[in-house]
């Protein structure tokens, strides 16, 4: 996977990422009932692409969307965790549990233990749960410290509390490539339904890569999926400019975690990521694409600067994924999101 903008290291951040994360850990992972708090993900993405100096200003602009951290209910333990899984009242309890566990064990060991438990429920929080974990993992891979470890605890806690499996989806014949399979996804009639009701209406998805068991093949196919979903946003993002971002960013979050996971988890991760990307496509994609030519030919750095100036959290996160993909069509997808999305006021 190409990275056109250098990734952060400890000298790049000068502690500003850590300071931003500490500010944000006083806030809950959601607002207005279930809308996700994107700030921890955005500040990590900005730091990863050389914009660490902008993180505090961006948080200042976003602060009206932050809510206080929720109250605790009862401790999650090694014995009672199955009954607490998916209980949205228990966000604070789950975060406490992971904070304790991460204080006692290496973070990769904790991630490896919980990844297969949480993977079936990555649809929770409109896939923001796994996306937040992917950002936390990338930050830790570039440098371990207390705020970054705490961010992983918050991300895992959010995923566990919002854990939402999907069952009863029939398998349709797939196509050879990820792009062709995304094109073959049957679209639902959305009406005026929100994410959870739309997800319940998804009943059929094409099979793609179901037969893959080899870890290296799984990684290659997951990379292909991230490229295809990102490219497809340039031509199909108009169907729902905000929600269709997740068809690309959710599988990319899974891809980012692979190197910190045991290889035997790579194929199941591919299968879950495909289901999530395909489900988002079914829920929000338009019936037909449109041709798109970006207004200018920009470098990766210039595209990130435009995303930052725009400020919308989904624009920044799609741009982050587009820079991972790194080709012209991916950058065009990022610019398309800038054109179609409302900027962050401030």
Secondary structure, 3 states (H helix, E strand, C coil): CCCCCCCCCHHHHCCHHHHHHHHHCCECCEECCCEECCHHHHHHHHHHCCCHHHHHHHHHHHHHHCCECCCCCCCCCCCCHHHHCCCHHHHHHHHHHHHHHHHHCCHHHHHHHHHHHHHCCECHHHHHHHHHHHHHHHHHHHCCCHHHHHHHHHHHHHHHHCCECCCCCEEECCCCCHHHHHHCCCCCCCCCCCHHHHHHHCCEEECCCCCCCCHHHHHHHHHHHHHHHHHHHHHHHHHCCCHHHHHHHHHHHHHHHHHHCCHHHHHHHHHHHHHHHHHHHHHHCCCCCCCCCCCCCCCHHHHHHHHHHHCCHHHHHHHHHHHHHCCHHHHHHHHHHHHHCCCCCC
